[in-house]
Amino acid sequence: MSVITTERQGDIFVITSNNPPVNALGAAVRQGLDAAMDELAGDESLKAAVIRCEGRTFFAGADITEFGKAPVGPDLRQVIDKIEASDKPVVAAIHGTALGGGCEVALGCHYRIAIPSAVIGTPEVKLGLLPGAGGTQRIPRLAGVALALQMNAIGDPIPAAKAKEAGLIDRLATEGQLAEDAIAFAREIAYARPLPRASEKQAKPDPQAIEDFKAKNARRFKGFDAPAANIACVEAATRLPFEEGMAFERQEFMKLMMGVQSAAQRHIFFAERKAAKIDDVPEDTKLREIRKVGVIGAGTMGGGISMNFLSAGIPVTIVEMQQDALDRGTGVMRKNYEGSAAKGRIKPEAVEKAMGLLTPTLSLDDLADCDLIIEAVYENMEVKKELFGKLDAIAKPGAILASNTSYLNIDEIASATSRPGDVVGMHFFSPANVMKLLEVVRGAKTAKDVLATVMAIGKRIKKVPVVSGVCPGFIGNRMLSQRQQAANAMLMQGATPQQIDKVHTDFGMPMGPFQMSDLAGVDIGWHRDESRIESIRDALCAEGRWGQKKQAGFYDYDENRRPSPSPRVAEIIEEFRAKSGNDKRDTSDEEIVERTLYPMVNEGAKILAEGMAQRASDIDVVWIYGYGWPVYRGGPMFWANTEGLAKIVAGLEKHGYEVAPLLKEKAEKGERFA
């Protein structure tokens, strides 16, 4: 059966796409639309056409599986140009999402009608691209520069009502009767002339809007190529005729398409989807039902974890040992929700709805009816084993027992129970109600249905779950420790915290090793013995320099938590360097990259060889969503491919590292991480 079908409703020609799941604009769809337009042109009895889609959405974009393959004609621009050139009016009937190429098809039609729940947009910038079939040229010509910048350079879709107000949509249909309303609309405008064509309009220049937009989003766009290209194309629409604007758009599209950044962003797009698949767990594995969740610990992490489930409409019972800690924790949760409501991120009524699903308690026994229990207590093995022993006696049969540990051995924790198959790691990242990564740690005896259920619930609470095996620090923190060790060692040789951090932020990280330490707390894991000063960190902690919370860590902080270099820290570092006998020398930015980032890649290769991660792309997903690795660099393993594995190996050997056998083997064979 063809993905494009046609039928006549009197003198109205209805062209329908049915290409599940999202009516992607693959070759068969483009060919079908092209043929349908020829059929419309060749039949004098037809006076107008409607283009609509079956299923849950209008065309939701290009078929990205075609990227990198030999092109199959006609290309989308040719199809859209043919639609727009029709001497009979064509109406786009939009439901669901009209995104990317789907939005461009709609804009190539003469008229657009949409149901109120529909959205329209050009999100290509999120894949390091720009809309390459006229999106940067038609939107500013129809709706002005300001909206075009927002849609193209940021990529967030807009609702149908806003699109109608802006002139991108001509009419709103009644929910449930789009097809009928679209046909009636087509009959109404069948003889209207001249036909409105976006290509025949000229966008009004608005240089101030462009400058304001650049200034407002400078931080967001830092390091990315695609937003600037999108902005340039929108600006071109204000000064060039349509065909010249289209040529400029195509030129900029090809630059991005052939560049490393778009390849990196497309890599992560697919990697995120691959991460959800577990090699030895069938996709039809029956999941355990999660109707109620228990969380132990109402601190920053426990409260954040709870908010994820409450926001998804899942009741939570939260346990603390002391009433004041419980009250403080639930108060912070409410404050966070109210802050989101004040910023318009959620509706005010959502605050009470979420908090209404929360049951605070001081008794572990109140977790007896929970389907999933997550502990977020002090990072100490004996504390966790004692707690899991208690949960073993309290939790109902079939309940999943999860630890939020960031480092400890899940198998040892599970050994404290009589049901190790029900035990799993669920490592959330701070702040847990914001950060998207969820490291799902699979113990030696974790049941397959437990693993599948936790992966599914992770997606339900809008996280990106990635499976890790059991090893110290799992995937993310195990690699992070390599960076931290190298950064600390370089302090002893003359590098400063600010120099090392700047190399990382220039690379695209949100913060460097020492900024991260100050944010998390320099005192995390400290032995608390002020008489035992064995490292720079010990010295900082002994002086109460615990990070941002104390307005002093590796940096000094003002009342607004703005950092500045600390003379006292410079003295401490110099004292330790002198004691160690290390000569002070200049450290280049290149050396900092080689000694902090290359060892992470090396550790990633070990993680792969040990089977602690299923695939290299899973490691990339962990670092993108858990640690802020710049998405335009594609994660550490993808970045290593772009640098060249031989270069990574040479850098490691130069600085005395033992190179992981897998990394060395791939470099010698000229291979890449898959």
C-alpha positions in Angstrom: 0.0 0.0 0.0 1.3 3.4 -0.9 2.2 5.8 1.9 0.5 8.6 -0.1 -3.1 8.1 -1.2 -5.5 10.4 -3.0 -9.3 10.8 -3.2 -11.8 13.2 -4.6 -14.3 15.0 -2.4 -16.3 16.6 -5.2 -13.9 19.1 -6.7 -11.5 19.0 -3.7 -8.5 16.7 -4.0 -7.5 15.1 -0.7 -3.9 14.0 -0.5 -3.3 11.7 2.6 0.0 10.5 4.1 0.0 7.3 6.2 3.7 6.6 7.0 3.8 5.4 10.6 4.9 6.2 13.2 5.3 10.0 12.6 4.8 10.5 8.8 8.5 11.2 8.3 9.2 12.7 4.9 11.2 9.8 3.5 11.7 9.2 -0.2 8.4 7.3 -0.7 6.4 10.2 0.9 8.2 12.8 -1.2 7.6 10.8 -4.4 4.0 10.3 -3.5 3.4 14.0 -2.8 5.2 14.9 -6.1 3.0 12.5 -8.1 -0.1 13.8 -6.3 0.7 17.4 -7.3 1.1 16.3 -10.9 -2.3 14.6 -10.7 -3.9 17.8 -9.2 -2.4 19.9 -12.1 -3.6 17.5 -14.7 -7.3 17.3 -13.7 -9.3 20.4 -14.6 -12.3 19.2 -12.6 -10.2 19.6 -9.4 -10.3 23.2 -7.9 -8.3 22.9 -4.7 -6.4 20.4 -2.6 -5.9 19.4 1.0 -2.8 17.7 2.3 -3.4 15.8 5.5 -1.9 12.9 7.5 -3.3 9.8 9.2 -2.1 8.7 12.5 -1.2 10.8 15.5 0.6 13.6 13.7 1.2 15.7 10.6 4.6 15.3 8.9 6.9 15.4 12.0 10.1 16.1 10.0 12.6 14.6 7.7 13.5 10.9 7.8 16.8 11.3 9.6 17.8 7.7 8.8 18.5 9.0 5.3 21.2 11.3 6.6 24.6 10.3 5.2 23.1 8.1 2.5 22.9 8.7 -1.2 20.0 11.1 -1.9 16.9 9.7 -3.5 14.8 12.3 -5.5 12.9 14.3 -5.4 14.4 16.3 -2.6 12.0 18.0 -0.2 12.7 21.5 -1.5 11.6 20.4 -5.0 8.4 19.0 -3.6 7.6 22.1 -1.6 8.3 24.4 -4.6 5.9 22.3 -6.7 3.2 22.6 -4.0 3.7 26.4 -3.8 3.8 26.8 -7.6 0.4 25.1 -8.0 -2.1 27.4 -9.7 -4.8 25.7 -7.6 -4.9 26.5 -3.8 -3.4 23.8 -1.5 -4.4 23.7 2.2 -2.3 22.0 4.8 -4.4 20.3 7.5 -2.3 20.1 10.6 -2.7 18.0 13.7 -0.2 16.7 16.2 3.2 18.2 15.3 4.3 19.9 12.1 8.1 19.9 12.7 11.1 20.6 10.6 10.3 19.4 7.0 6.7 19.0 8.1 6.5 22.7 9.0 8.2 23.6 5.7 5.7 21.5 3.7 2.9 23.4 5.5 4.5 26.8 4.8 4.8 25.8 1.1 1.0 25.4 1.0 -1.0 28.4 0.2 -3.2 28.0 3.3 -2.9 26.3 6.7 -5.6 25.0 9.1 -4.8 23.4 12.4 -6.6 22.0 15.4 -5.8 23.9 18.6 -3.7 21.1 20.1 -1.3 21.1 17.2 2.2 22.6 17.3 4.4 23.8 14.6 8.2 24.4 14.6 11.7 23.9 13.1 13.8 22.1 15.7 16.7 21.3 13.3 19.1 23.5 15.3 18.9 20.8 18.0 20.7 18.5 15.6 23.2 21.1 14.7 21.4 22.0 11.5 19.0 24.5 10.0 15.7 23.9 8.1 17.0 23.2 4.6 13.8 23.5 2.6 12.9 27.1 3.1 12.1 27.3 6.8 14.5 30.1 7.4 13.2 32.0 4.4 9.4 31.5 4.6 8.9 32.0 8.4 10.3 35.6 8.5 8.4 36.4 5.3 5.1 35.3 6.9 5.6 36.0 10.6 8.5 38.5 11.0 12.1 38.3 12.1 11.5 38.0 15.9 9.4 34.8 15.7 11.6 33.4 12.9 14.7 33.8 15.1 13.0 32.1 18.0 11.7 29.2 15.9 14.8 28.6 13.9 17.8 29.4 16.2 16.3 28.0 19.4 14.1 25.4 17.8 11.2 25.2 20.3 7.8 24.6 18.6 4.9 27.0 19.1 1.2 26.1 19.6 -1.3 26.6 16.9 -3.0 29.6 18.5 0.3 31.5 18.6 1.1 30.4 15.1 -2.3 31.8 13.9 -1.7 35.0 15.7 1.6 35.4 14.0 0.3 34.6 10.5 1.7 31.1 10.1 -1.7 29.4 10.4 -4.8 30.9 8.7 -7.6 29.1 10.7 -8.2 26.9 13.7 -10.3 23.8 13.2 -12.5 22.1 15.7 -10.8 19.2 17.5 -12.0 15.9 16.0 -13.1 17.3 12.7 -10.0 18.6 11.0 -10.5 16.7 7.8 -14.1 18.1 7.4 -13.1 21.6 8.3 -10.1 21.5 6.0 -12.2 20.4 3.0 -14.8 23.1 3.8 -11.9 25.7 4.0 -10.6 24.4 0.6 -14.0 24.9 -1.0 -14.2 28.4 0.5 -10.9 29.6 -1.0 -11.0 27.4 -4.2 -11.5 30.5 -6.4 -9.6 33.0 -4.4 -6.8 34.8 -6.4 -4.1 35.7 -6.3 -2.8 32.7 -4.3 -0.8 33.7 -1.2 2.8 32.4 -1.6 5.4 33.0 1.1 8.1 33.1 -1.6 6.5 36.2 -3.1 6.8 38.2 0.1 9.8 40.1 1.5 10.7 39.9 5.1 10.8 43.3 6.9 14.3 44.2 8.1 14.5 44.3 11.9 18.2 44.7 12.9 17.4 45.6 16.4 15.5 42.4 17.0 18.5 40.4 15.7 20.9 42.2 17.9 18.7 41.9 21.0 18.2 38.2 20.2 21.9 37.6 19.9 22.6 39.4 23.2 19.9 37.6 25.1 21.0 34.2 24.0 24.8 34.7 23.9 25.4 32.3 26.8 23.0 29.7 25.5 24.6 29.7 22.0 28.2 29.8 23.2 30.3 27.2 21.3 27.5 26.2 18.9 27.7 26.8 15.2 24.1 26.1 14.2 22.3 29.0 16.0 24.6 31.6 14.2 23.9 30.0 10.8 20.1 30.1 11.5 20.3 33.7 12.5 22.3 34.6 9.4 19.7 32.9 7.2 16.8 34.7 8.8 18.7 38.0 8.4 19.3 37.1 4.7 15.5 36.8 4.3 15.2 40.5 5.0 17.7 41.6 2.3 17.7 38.9 -0.4 15.0 37.9 -2.9 13.5 34.5 -2.1 15.6 32.4 -4.5 18.9 34.1 -3.4 17.8 33.5 0.2 17.2 29.9 -0.5 20.6 29.6 -2.1 22.2 31.1 1.0 20.1 28.8 3.2 21.3 25.8 1.2 24.9 26.9 1.5 24.7 27.3 5.3 22.9 24.0 5.6 25.6 22.1 3.8 28.3 23.6 5.9 26.5 22.4 9.0 25.6 19.1 7.6 29.3 18.3 6.7 30.6 19.7 10.0 31.6 17.8 13.2 29.1 19.6 15.4 26.0 18.3 13.6 27.5 14.8 13.4 28.0 15.0 17.2 24.5 16.2 17.9 23.0 13.6 15.5 25.1 11.0 17.2 23.7 11.9 20.6 20.1 11.9 19.2 20.5 8.2 18.2 22.7 7.3 21.2 20.0 8.3 23.6 17.5 6.0 21.9 20.0 3.1 21.8 20.8 3.5 25.5 17.2 2.4 26.3 17.9 -1.0 24.7 19.4 -3.7 26.9 21.2 -6.4 24.9 20.0 -9.5 26.8 16.6 -8.2 28.0 13.7 -8.8 25.5 11.7 -5.7 24.6 8.5 -7.6 25.5 9.7 -8.3 29.1 6.7 -7.9 31.5 7.2 -4.9 33.7 6.4 -4.7 37.4 3.7 -2.2 38.2 4.9 1.0 39.9 1.9 2.7 41.6 3.6 4.1 44.7 7.2 5.0 45.4 9.1 5.3 48.7 12.1 7.5 49.2 14.4 7.4 52.2 16.1 10.7 53.0 14.5 14.1 52.6 17.8 16.0 51.9 18.7 17.7 48.7 19.0 14.4 46.8 16.0 12.6 48.4 13.7 15.6 47.9 14.8 16.0 44.3 14.3 12.3 43.6 10.8 12.6 45.1 9.9 15.5 42.9 10.5 13.5 39.8 7.8 11.0 40.7 5.4 13.6 42.1 5.6 15.6 38.9 4.8 12.4 37.0 1.7 11.9 39.1 3.1 9.0 41.1 2.5 9.1 44.9 5.6 9.2 47.1 6.1 8.3 50.8 9.3 10.1 52.0 11.0 9.0 55.2 13.4 10.9 57.5 14.7 10.1 61.0 13.9 13.5 62.6 10.8 15.7 62.3 12.8 18.9 61.7 14.8 17.3 58.8 11.5 16.0 57.3 9.9 19.4 57.6 12.9 21.1 56.1 13.1 18.7 53.2 9.4 18.9 52.3 9.5 22.7 52.7 12.4 22.9 50.1 10.3 20.7 47.7 7.4 23.1 48.0 9.6 26.1 47.5 11.1 24.5 44.4 7.6 23.9 43.0 6.5 27.4 43.8 9.6 28.8 42.2 8.8 26.9 39.0 5.2 28.2 39.1 6.4 31.7 39.6 8.6 31.4 36.4 5.7 30.0 34.4 7.2 26.6 34.0 4.3 24.8 35.7 0.7 26.0 36.4 0.1 27.2 40.0 -2.4 24.3 40.6 0.3 21.8 39.7 2.1 22.8 43.0 -0.7 21.6 45.2 -1.4 18.6 43.0 2.2 17.4 43.3 2.5 18.1 47.1 -0.8 16.4 47.6 0.7 13.1 46.4 3.5 13.3 49.1 3.2 11.4 52.4 6.0 12.5 54.8 6.7 10.0 57.7 9.3 9.1 60.3 8.6 5.4 60.0 10.2 3.0 57.6 7.2 0.7 58.2 5.1 3.1 56.1 7.0 1.9 53.0 5.4 -1.5 53.2 2.9 -0.8 50.4 5.5 0.8 48.0 6.3 -0.8 44.7 9.7 0.9 44.4 11.8 2.1 47.3 14.8 4.3 46.7 17.3 5.1 49.4 19.2 8.4 49.3 21.1 8.3 52.7 24.7 8.9 53.7 27.3 7.4 51.3 28.5 4.7 53.7 28.4 0.9 53.0 27.6 -0.2 56.5 24.8 2.4 56.8 23.3 1.2 53.5 23.6 -2.5 54.2 21.9 -2.0 57.6 19.1 -0.1 55.9 18.6 -2.7 53.1 18.4 -5.4 55.8 15.5 -3.5 57.4 13.8 -3.0 54.0 14.1 -6.7 53.3 11.8 -7.3 56.2 9.4 -4.4 55.5 9.0 -4.3 51.8 6.3 -6.4 50.1 7.2 -9.3 47.9 8.1 -8.0 44.4 9.0 -4.5 45.5 12.1 -3.1 43.8 14.8 -1.9 46.3 17.0 0.7 44.8 20.1 2.6 46.0 21.0 6.1 44.9 24.7 5.4 45.6 27.1 7.2 43.3 30.1 4.9 44.0 29.4 1.9 46.3 29.1 -1.8 45.2 25.4 -2.7 44.5 26.2 -6.4 44.9 27.4 -5.9 48.4 24.4 -3.8 49.3 22.1 -6.5 47.8 23.9 -9.2 49.9 22.2 -7.7 53.0 18.8 -8.9 51.6 17.2 -12.2 50.9 16.1 -10.9 47.5 19.2 -9.7 45.5 17.2 -10.0 42.3 15.0 -7.1 43.4 18.0 -4.8 44.1 19.2 -2.3 41.6 21.1 1.0 41.5 19.3 4.2 40.6 22.0 6.9 40.6 20.3 10.3 40.1 22.5 13.4 39.5 22.2 16.6 41.5 19.9 18.5 41.4 17.9 15.3 40.9 14.7 17.2 39.9 16.6 18.9 37.1 19.4 16.7 35.8 18.3 14.3 33.1 20.7 11.4 33.6 19.8 8.3 35.5 22.5 5.7 35.8 20.8 2.3 36.3 23.3 0.0 37.9 22.8 -3.6 37.2 23.9 -6.0 39.9 25.1 -9.5 39.3 21.7 -10.9 40.4 19.4 -8.0 39.4 16.4 -9.6 37.7 15.7 -8.7 34.1 12.2 -7.5 34.8 13.6 -5.3 37.5 16.0 -3.7 35.1 13.4 -3.3 32.4 11.0 -1.7 34.9 13.5 0.8 36.2 14.5 1.8 32.7 10.8 2.3 31.8 10.1 4.3 35.0 13.2 6.4 34.3 11.6 7.5 30.9 8.3 8.0 32.6 9.8 10.6 35.0 11.6 12.2 32.0 15.1 11.0 32.7 17.6 9.5 30.2 18.4 6.1 31.7 21.7 4.3 30.9 22.7 0.9 32.2 26.0 0.5 34.0 27.7 -2.6 35.5 29.0 -2.7 39.0 32.4 -1.0 39.4 33.7 1.8 41.6 32.0 5.0 40.4 30.1 3.2 37.7 30.5 4.9 34.3 30.4 8.6 35.0 32.2 9.0 38.4 34.8 6.4 37.4 35.8 8.5 34.5 35.5 11.8 36.4 37.9 10.5 39.0 40.6 10.3 36.3 40.1 14.0 35.5 40.1 15.1 39.1 43.3 13.2 39.9 45.1 14.7 36.9 43.8 18.2 37.8 45.1 17.9 41.4 48.5 16.7 40.2 48.9 19.7 37.9 48.3 22.0 40.9 51.4 20.6 42.4 53.4 21.5 39.2 52.4 25.1 39.0 49.0 25.2 37.3 46.3 27.2 39.0 42.7 26.2 39.6 41.4 29.0 37.5 43.7 28.1 34.5 42.6 24.4 34.6 38.9 25.4 35.0 39.1 27.9 32.1 40.5 25.2 29.7 37.4 23.1 30.5 34.9 25.9 30.2 36.5 27.0 26.9 36.1 23.4 25.8 32.4 23.8 26.4 32.0 22.3 29.9 29.6 24.2 32.3 32.4 24.2 34.9 35.9 22.9 35.5 37.1 20.4 38.1 37.6 22.9 40.9 34.4 24.8 40.2 32.6 21.5 40.3 34.3 20.6 43.6 33.3 23.9 45.2 29.7 23.5 44.0 29.3 19.9 45.2 31.2 20.5 48.4 35.0 20.2 48.9 34.2 18.3 52.2 32.4 15.4 50.5 34.1 12.2 51.6 36.6 14.1 53.8 37.8 12.1 56.8 37.0 15.0 59.2 40.3 14.8 61.0 41.7 18.3 61.1 45.0 17.0 62.4 45.5 14.8 59.4 46.5 17.1 56.5 47.7 14.9 53.6 46.4 16.8 50.6 45.5 20.3 49.4 41.8 19.3 49.9 42.5 18.3 53.5 44.1 21.7 54.1 41.1 23.5 52.6 38.6 21.4 54.6 40.5 21.9 57.8 40.2 25.7 57.4 36.5 25.4 56.7 36.9 26.0 53.0 34.1 23.6 52.0 33.0 25.3 48.8 30.2 27.6 47.8 28.2 26.8 50.9 30.9 28.3 53.0 31.8 31.1 50.5 35.2 29.6 50.3 36.7 26.6 48.6 39.2 26.5 45.8 37.8 30.0 45.1 36.5 32.9 47.3 32.8 33.7 46.8 30.9 36.9 47.4 27.3 37.0 48.7 26.0 36.2 45.1 28.3 33.1 44.9 30.5 34.9 42.3 34.0 33.3 42.4 37.3 35.1 42.5 40.9 33.6 42.8 41.9 33.0 46.4 45.3 34.3 47.7 45.0 31.8 50.6 44.5 28.8 48.3 47.5 29.9 46.2 49.5 29.9 49.5 48.3 26.4 50.4 49.1 25.0 46.9 52.5 26.6 47.0 53.2 25.1 50.5 52.3 21.6 49.3 54.2 22.0 46.0 57.3 23.0 47.9 57.0 20.1 50.4 56.6 17.7 47.5 59.8 18.9 45.8 58.1 19.5 42.5 59.5 22.2 40.4 57.1 25.0 39.4 56.7 25.2 35.7 54.3 26.6 33.0 51.5 24.3 32.0 50.0 24.8 28.5 46.3 24.5 27.8 47.1 21.7 25.5 48.8 19.7 28.3 45.7 20.3 30.5 43.5 18.8 27.8 45.9 15.9 27.3 46.1 15.1 31.0 42.5 15.6 32.1 40.4 14.6 29.1 42.6 11.9 27.4 42.6 9.8 30.6 38.8 9.9 30.7 38.7 8.4 27.2 41.3 5.8 28.4 39.1 4.9 31.3 36.0 4.7 29.0 37.9 2.1 26.9 38.5 0.1 30.0 34.8 0.3 31.0 33.9 -0.9 27.5 36.4 -3.8 27.6 35.1 -4.9 31.1 31.5 -4.8 29.9 30.5 -2.1 32.4 28.9 -0.1 29.6 27.0 -1.8 26.7 28.3 0.5 24.0 30.6 3.6 23.6 27.6 5.8 22.8 26.1 4.9 26.3 29.2 6.5 27.8 28.7 9.6 25.7 25.0 9.8 26.9 26.2 9.6 30.5 28.6 12.5 30.0 26.2 14.7 28.0 23.2 14.4 30.4 25.0 13.9 33.7 28.1 16.1 33.6 27.4 18.8 30.9 29.9 17.6 28.3 29.1 19.9 25.3 26.6 18.2 23.1 28.3 19.7 20.0 31.3 17.5 20.9 29.2 14.4 21.1 30.5 12.9 24.4 34.1 11.8 25.3 34.2 8.7 23.1 32.8 10.4 20.0 35.2 13.3 20.6 38.0 10.8 20.8 37.0 9.6 17.4 37.1 13.1 16.0 40.5 13.9 17.6 41.9 10.6 16.3 42.6 7.6 18.6 46.2 7.5 17.6 46.5 11.1 18.8 44.9 10.2 22.1 47.2 7.2 22.6 50.3 9.4 21.8 49.2 12.0 24.3 48.6 9.4 27.0 52.0 7.8 26.4 53.7 11.2 26.5 52.4 11.8 30.0 53.2 8.3 31.3 49.8 6.7 31.3 49.2 3.0 30.8 47.0 2.9 27.7 44.0 0.7 27.8 44.5 -2.3 25.5 41.2 -1.7 23.7 42.1 1.9 22.9 45.6 0.9 21.8 44.2 -1.8 19.5 41.7 0.4 17.9 44.3 3.1 17.3 46.7 0.7 15.7 44.0 -0.7 13.4 42.8 2.8 12.5 39.4 2.0 14.0 36.9 4.2 15.9 34.7 3.6 18.9 31.4 2.4 17.4 
